[in-house]
């Protein structure tokens, strides 16, 4: 009896698909790419949210400024809302948030914080010597007088510059943003990129 080897004819095809080794190589490459891309994506999203908080506050300052001019009054912006982090215009001057007062709530876990002063890996102040602003800021709550200029204290007659800092917590530390307001009442948003302030 003669035996024939199992030979494939020209009409038979190799089975379609990938081998286990090919699949493992592709998964390994995808894992390496993800290891680099995911942290950058997470940081990018966190920076967008933090910059959004600063932009929202900047717009809120402009609305308060317009309201002060239209009402021919001095309005002060205070921080801290009963429902979370945010700011409000103290229309009646009682030092607390009342229903109907204009407000802005900060998104995510962003908070208004003290000036970083470059300590413990934090960024330098925007108004530090050699900083990007070239002027010194006033600390405290900002008010807008009836002419729309930022001022502080009472009777709120002297126009001054302000800076407000915002920070959040994230997987690799914290992010920083700021809003500067010139004595003429013009706000500008800033973001710390890890080595310098950019706007």
Buried (B, 14 or more C-beta within 10 A) or exposed (E): EEEEEEEEEEEEEEEEEEEEEEEEEEEEEEEEEEEEEEEEEEBEEBBEBBBBBBBBBBBBBBEBBEBBBEEEEBBBBBBEBEEEBBBBBBBEEEEEBEEEBBBBEBBBBBBBBEBBEEEEEBBBBBBBEEBBBEEEBBEEBBBBBBEBBBBBEEEBEEBBBBBBBBBBEBEEEBBBBBBBBBBEBEBBBBBBEEEEBEE
